[in-house]
Amino acid sequence: KVNSPLEVYKYLPGDNCGVCGEETCMAFASKLINRSAKLSSCTPLLKDEYKDKFDKLEKLLAPEIREVEIGTGDNVVKIGGDDVLYRHKLTFFNRTALAYDVWDTMPENELIERVDHIADFKKFYVGEFLTADMVAIRSVSDDPQKFASTVEKVMKATDLPLVLCSFNPEVLKAGAEIAAERKPLLYAATMENWQQMADIAVEYDLPIALFSPNDLDNLKSLAKTFSSMGMDNLVLDPGTYPTGKELSTTFNNIIKIRRAGIEGDRDIAYPIMAVPLTSWLVHKEKVTASYWETVIASVFTIKYGDIMILHSTEPYAMIPELQLGDTIYTDPRKPVTVDPGVYEVGSPTADSPLIITTNFALTYYTVESDLSSNGIDSYLVAVDTDGIGVEAAVAGGQLTASKIKQVLEESSFDLKEKTSHNTVILPGLAARLQGDVEDQLGSNVLIGSADSGRLPGWMDKYWPP
Ligand code: SF4
């Protein structure tokens, strides 16, 4: 894979026209290398005369691990597309897609209720809602008609992308026929059924998972066979053993596949599937099965699971699964931030406190949630600290009195006019800025609690000033 901007530059038009948003083609080339720009942003390169160069660049810049799309339109889930083994070397792309299962022997009302629960689940976390990605429909009856009818009902109930699960080609074909236009993932081709499964994938032009439990040679030869037949939208499932020694074998298998793919073995450079749902095959107690399912999901979110099939839909299982994926797939090069500014929490009045924090999203939303959940109407000021938390920003000079003054001015928030108290509350960890802030703003400064969780107690004691 190309690593040098110079190597990329030689295929660009070299006009330095700025259409891509960069001042020079070389700057654009650097962005292409670290995947912070898209090739199509260089519109001059889309002209016919550059077609060969565009094609060449597209190939050079393709991620090591193939990116596979499941679903259509606004409801596409992309998986894979990674270039590195370790997140800090670049970033991971395409958060692990979580598919929660339903099955074709469920009574209709329970089926719809479960699909609705999966589709409606959301958890607010650091400024966004985390949601489930997909529904996996399992054939338990092994009856093609029953499976097709379940697929139809699920499609009516949700637009979420689908995984169709059966090892029986007749059953899977019946489901594919109904759902083809939604581009579901077929699960799965094995050493026994691969020819018929390949026919279905070709006929309906669908991505397909290849399953070879604990046999990487067979998995690779399946992948080579499908690729030689023109199918490259593949997902590899090396089997997920949920307990003991076999779990460590699964772990090693998944690492081997990803390492080989990143190191250039194109035959196995596809997204990987883990199936934490297998926990339910060995643990009879619901809580134990659910607990271990979540543990397994966490392990393979960190280590290279691009898509997973899960069963437990209780919040205690879904929240950590979704939250961990969000954390691992955040770009470590860019701290998650909120826009600097003065935000209203609740319905503040002139008597309400004005509280300073940073624009690091995790800090901002923690403080915001501590204030709003305790009914403290207030003005919350997010200072632009380049997304750095309070303590480090004070030490590093990103949180200063002049930065606080700047954000208030840019937000046209005149403390003397808008509040009756002309008082600023600094975070406890920024106490050393007190004198500077008093001087620059001409306001009173109070030192709040070090931890926003203690703000309600602090307010009882010190507010109003
Ligand atoms: Fe260069 Fe293309 Fe960007 Fe123009 S749009 S500056 S030609 S890379």
Residues whose N, C-alpha, C, O or C-beta is under 5 A from the ligand:
A	BS01	SF4	L12 P13 G14 D15 N16 C17 G18 V19 C20 E22 E23 T24 C25 F28 S41 C42 T43 P44
